[in-house]
Amino acid sequence: MSTADPHIHVAEKVTRAGSDERNLIGSMLGRVPDAPSVVRTGCGQRVPYAMTSTRPESVTCLACREHGHREYLRFADEVERLGRMPGAPLTGEQAGAAVARLRDLARRFSA
């Protein structure tokens, strides 16, 4: 972990980072897990959690931006496949809206 690194990174598991997942866990268990103090990033470094962001516009590490772009495109493809499966927990309309949101996030990481 380098204290001289001025960049804002993205967590390696970017699609599972942020408040949405913490809110889901909190609603299911009644408790919210503590945020980690150090995380592995998309570029392979270990940095303080405070030096990461889920907002594409805030991420300044280019390797992390590329990682975020790839991960959101991959996740969008998974949701799209899930939405087409019989008995899927999402309607086609819900899956389409989620896919559009995920692809927009991927586009914002590549900009």
Backbone as CSV, one residue per row, in Angstrom:
resi,resn,N_x,N_y,N_z,CA_x,CA_y,CA_z,C_x,C_y,C_z
1,MET,0.865,-1.166,0.000,0.000,0.000,0.000,0.910,1.226,0.000
2,SER,0.728,2.061,-0.994,1.558,3.257,-1.113,0.792,4.482,-0.629
3,THR,1.409,5.226,0.287,0.747,6.429,0.774,0.973,7.601,-0.169
4,ALA,1.905,7.435,-1.133,2.209,8.518,-2.062,1.311,8.488,-3.300
5,ASP,0.474,7.479,-3.438,-0.395,7.349,-4.616,-1.535,8.357,-4.521
6,PRO,-1.572,9.338,-5.433,-2.612,10.364,-5.351,-3.906,9.977,-6.062
7,HIS,-3.941,8.824,-6.712,-5.097,8.467,-7.541,-6.268,7.929,-6.724
8,ILE,-7.449,8.132,-7.287,-8.666,7.516,-6.762,-8.889,6.266,-7.603
9,HIS,-9.097,5.150,-6.935,-9.210,3.848,-7.589,-10.643,3.339,-7.524
10,VAL,-10.838,2.165,-8.107,-12.115,1.477,-8.012,-11.838,0.110,-7.397
11,ALA,-12.733,-0.353,-6.539,-12.552,-1.656,-5.897,-12.570,-2.753,-6.956
12,GLU,-11.800,-3.814,-6.708,-11.712,-4.923,-7.651,-13.099,-5.483,-7.971
13,LYS,-13.944,-5.599,-6.958,-15.312,-6.104,-7.150,-16.251,-4.911,-7.252
14,VAL,-16.046,-4.116,-8.277,-16.744,-2.831,-8.421,-18.261,-2.984,-8.492
15,THR,-18.743,-4.067,-9.070,-20.198,-4.225,-9.188,-20.833,-4.593,-7.855
16,ARG,-20.004,-4.947,-6.848,-20.527,-5.271,-5.530,-20.102,-4.251,-4.487
17,ALA,-19.590,-3.130,-4.913,-19.151,-2.085,-3.987,-20.247,-1.033,-3.848
18,GLY,-20.188,-0.297,-2.804,-21.102,0.830,-2.663,-22.280,0.584,-1.763
19,SER,-23.125,1.573,-1.716,-24.221,1.586,-0.750,-25.345,0.615,-1.090
20,ASP,-25.571,0.320,-2.360,-26.674,-0.580,-2.712,-26.500,-1.958,-2.075
21,GLU,-25.298,-2.499,-2.164,-25.069,-3.816,-1.580,-25.157,-3.759,-0.056
22,ARG,-24.580,-2.722,0.532,-24.657,-2.585,1.998,-26.107,-2.440,2.461
23,ASN,-26.925,-1.696,1.718,-28.343,-1.547,2.066,-29.086,-2.876,1.953
24,LEU,-28.759,-3.659,0.924,-29.395,-4.960,0.747,-29.061,-5.881,1.912
25,ILE,-27.778,-5.938,2.262,-27.360,-6.782,3.386,-28.013,-6.303,4.681
26,GLY,-28.047,-4.996,4.863,-28.673,-4.439,6.064,-30.146,-4.770,6.161
27,SER,-30.851,-4.720,5.041,-32.282,-5.027,5.065,-32.542,-6.512,5.305
28,MET,-31.613,-7.365,4.865,-31.797,-8.805,5.061,-31.400,-9.244,6.470
29,LEU,-30.319,-8.685,7.003,-29.778,-9.161,8.276,-30.064,-8.250,9.455
30,GLY,-30.457,-7.017,9.165,-30.696,-6.070,10.244,-29.423,-5.429,10.763
31,ARG,-28.291,-5.763,10.160,-26.995,-5.185,10.532,-26.225,-4.900,9.252
32,VAL,-25.435,-3.860,9.294,-24.622,-3.504,8.134,-23.168,-3.805,8.465
33,PRO,-22.474,-4.549,7.585,-21.075,-4.841,7.870,-20.221,-3.580,7.779
34,ASP,-19.149,-3.572,8.551,-18.217,-2.449,8.475,-17.533,-2.438,7.114
35,ALA,-17.258,-1.250,6.615,-16.495,-1.124,5.372,-15.050,-1.517,5.674
36,PRO,-14.393,-2.199,4.753,-13.000,-2.579,5.003,-12.105,-1.342,5.031
37,SER,-11.010,-1.410,5.766,-10.103,-0.261,5.814,-9.186,-0.234,4.594
38,VAL,-8.866,-1.409,4.036,-8.005,-1.517,2.860,-8.679,-2.469,1.878
39,VAL,-8.659,-2.136,0.589,-9.272,-2.987,-0.439,-8.300,-3.197,-1.593
40,ARG,-8.496,-4.294,-2.313,-7.758,-4.530,-3.553,-8.505,-3.798,-4.649
41,THR,-7.737,-3.177,-5.537,-8.335,-2.347,-6.583,-8.320,-3.049,-7.941
42,GLY,-8.975,-2.439,-8.890,-9.014,-2.958,-10.252,-7.653,-3.018,-10.907
43,CYS,-6.723,-2.194,-10.454,-5.368,-2.193,-11.014,-4.430,-3.104,-10.228
44,GLY,-4.949,-3.804,-9.212,-4.169,-4.771,-8.461,-3.495,-4.252,-7.209
45,GLN,-3.628,-2.998,-6.894,-3.017,-2.452,-5.684,-3.932,-2.674,-4.484
46,ARG,-3.357,-2.502,-3.299,-4.144,-2.472,-2.065,-4.059,-1.043,-1.566
47,VAL,-5.213,-0.395,-1.462,-5.250,1.011,-1.047,-6.301,1.195,0.049
48,PRO,-6.214,2.288,0.804,-7.260,2.573,1.783,-8.626,2.690,1.088
49,TYR,-9.637,2.165,1.734,-11.000,2.220,1.183,-11.395,3.658,0.832
50,ALA,-10.908,4.610,1.604,-11.224,6.026,1.371,-10.665,6.536,0.048
51,MET,-9.728,5.805,-0.550,-9.135,6.221,-1.828,-9.801,5.516,-3.004
52,THR,-11.020,5.004,-2.800,-11.779,4.367,-3.880,-13.105,5.094,-4.066
53,SER,-13.691,4.896,-5.223,-14.987,5.500,-5.511,-15.767,4.579,-6.437
54,THR,-17.077,4.628,-6.339,-17.936,3.897,-7.274,-18.427,4.814,-8.388
55,ARG,-18.167,6.107,-8.250,-18.573,7.078,-9.273,-17.500,7.158,-10.347
56,PRO,-17.804,6.818,-11.602,-16.804,6.830,-12.672,-16.069,8.162,-12.805
57,GLU,-16.754,9.259,-12.612,-16.153,10.575,-12.787,-15.091,10.874,-11.725
58,SER,-15.124,10.168,-10.617,-14.168,10.401,-9.535,-12.912,9.549,-9.646
59,VAL,-12.964,8.470,-10.422,-11.834,7.542,-10.527,-10.779,8.148,-11.446
60,THR,-9.553,8.306,-10.918,-8.473,8.919,-11.695,-7.425,7.922,-12.166
61,CYS,-7.428,6.701,-11.651,-6.488,5.666,-12.086,-7.007,5.080,-13.401
62,LEU,-6.215,5.199,-14.461,-6.674,4.735,-15.781,-6.903,3.233,-15.823
63,ALA,-6.028,2.462,-15.185,-6.215,1.012,-15.163,-7.511,0.637,-14.438
64,CYS,-7.833,1.354,-13.384,-9.082,1.104,-12.653,-10.296,1.505,-13.491
65,ARG,-10.177,2.577,-14.257,-11.284,2.988,-15.132,-11.551,1.903,-16.176
66,GLU,-10.484,1.337,-16.752,-10.639,0.245,-17.726,-11.269,-0.975,-17.067
67,HIS,-10.838,-1.277,-15.855,-11.401,-2.404,-15.109,-12.898,-2.193,-14.864
68,GLY,-13.270,-1.001,-14.416,-14.676,-0.697,-14.187,-15.498,-0.830,-15.459
69,HIS,-14.948,-0.358,-16.565,-15.629,-0.465,-17.867,-15.898,-1.933,-18.205
70,ARG,-14.864,-2.768,-18.110,-15.017,-4.198,-18.434,-15.996,-4.888,-17.498
71,GLU,-15.879,-4.619,-16.191,-16.729,-5.304,-15.216,-18.211,-4.945,-15.390
72,TYR,-18.510,-3.685,-15.649,-19.915,-3.301,-15.834,-20.479,-3.849,-17.134
73,LEU,-19.665,-3.934,-18.189,-20.149,-4.565,-19.429,-20.417,-6.051,-19.200
74,ARG,-19.508,-6.729,-18.489,-19.692,-8.149,-18.194,-20.956,-8.372,-17.361
75,PHE,-21.156,-7.538,-16.350,-22.330,-7.676,-15.493,-23.615,-7.380,-16.276
76,ALA,-23.580,-6.396,-17.168,-24.749,-6.087,-18.004,-25.118,-7.288,-18.869
77,ASP,-24.117,-7.968,-19.422,-24.382,-9.163,-20.235,-25.025,-10.264,-19.398
78,GLU,-24.551,-10.431,-18.150,-25.137,-11.435,-17.258,-26.599,-11.122,-16.942
79,VAL,-26.878,-9.865,-16.626,-28.259,-9.465,-16.305,-29.144,-9.637,-17.531
80,GLU,-28.622,-9.309,-18.697,-29.402,-9.466,-19.930,-29.759,-10.940,-20.156
81,ARG,-28.791,-11.840,-19.953,-29.073,-13.276,-20.094,-30.082,-13.730,-19.046
82,LEU,-29.927,-13.266,-17.809,-30.841,-13.640,-16.735,-32.266,-13.193,-17.049
83,GLY,-32.418,-12.008,-17.614,-33.741,-11.482,-17.936,-34.467,-12.276,-19.001
84,ARG,-33.730,-13.030,-19.809,-34.351,-13.836,-20.876,-34.694,-15.248,-20.440
85,MET,-34.216,-15.638,-19.255,-34.450,-17.010,-18.805,-35.890,-17.186,-18.323
86,PRO,-36.482,-18.355,-18.583,-37.816,-18.623,-18.058,-37.782,-18.652,-16.524
87,GLY,-38.750,-18.027,-15.903,-38.830,-18.004,-14.450,-37.833,-17.063,-13.802
88,ALA,-37.283,-16.159,-14.582,-36.296,-15.210,-14.044,-36.942,-14.324,-12.985
89,PRO,-36.175,-13.910,-11.983,-36.727,-13.044,-10.944,-36.977,-11.621,-11.432
90,LEU,-36.535,-11.305,-12.632,-36.744,-9.983,-13.224,-37.654,-10.101,-14.431
91,THR,-38.494,-9.121,-14.632,-39.257,-9.083,-15.872,-38.318,-8.604,-16.976
92,GLY,-38.720,-8.791,-18.205,-37.915,-8.317,-19.320,-37.698,-6.815,-19.253
93,GLU,-38.718,-6.097,-18.828,-38.620,-4.638,-18.710,-37.633,-4.233,-17.610
94,GLN,-37.700,-4.911,-16.464,-36.773,-4.614,-15.372,-35.335,-4.928,-15.776
95,ALA,-35.152,-6.070,-16.428,-33.812,-6.446,-16.884,-33.293,-5.439,-17.904
96,GLY,-34.152,-5.003,-18.809,-33.738,-4.021,-19.809,-33.318,-2.705,-19.181
97,ALA,-34.042,-2.254,-18.170,-33.686,-1.011,-17.486,-32.363,-1.164,-16.737
98,ALA,-32.168,-2.315,-16.089,-30.919,-2.554,-15.366,-29.739,-2.622,-16.335
99,VAL,-29.928,-3.287,-17.459,-28.867,-3.397,-18.467,-28.504,-2.018,-19.011
100,ALA,-29.500,-1.199,-19.280,-29.227,0.162,-19.779,-28.436,0.962,-18.748
101,ARG,-28.797,0.854,-17.471,-28.083,1.567,-16.403,-26.643,1.072,-16.283
102,LEU,-26.446,-0.252,-16.344,-25.098,-0.818,-16.239,-24.227,-0.437,-17.436
103,ARG,-24.806,-0.450,-18.616,-24.022,-0.064,-19.805,-23.693,1.422,-19.781
104,ASP,-24.580,2.225,-19.207,-24.270,3.652,-19.063,-23.097,3.845,-18.106
105,LEU,-23.088,3.086,-17.007,-21.956,3.166,-16.080,-20.669,2.735,-16.779
106,ALA,-20.722,1.679,-17.574,-19.533,1.228,-18.316,-19.052,2.321,-19.256
107,ARG,-19.976,2.980,-19.940,-19.615,4.052,-20.861,-18.960,5.205,-20.100
108,ARG,-19.491,5.530,-18.930,-18.923,6.624,-18.146,-17.509,6.300,-17.652
109,PHE,-17.230,5.007,-17.385,-15.868,4.631,-17.009,-14.907,4.751,-18.174
110,SER,-15.390,4.579,-19.388,-14.497,4.646,-20.545,-14.309,6.061,-21.066
111,ALA,-15.110,7.002,-20.584,-15.007,8.374,-21.085,-13.817,9.105,-20.525
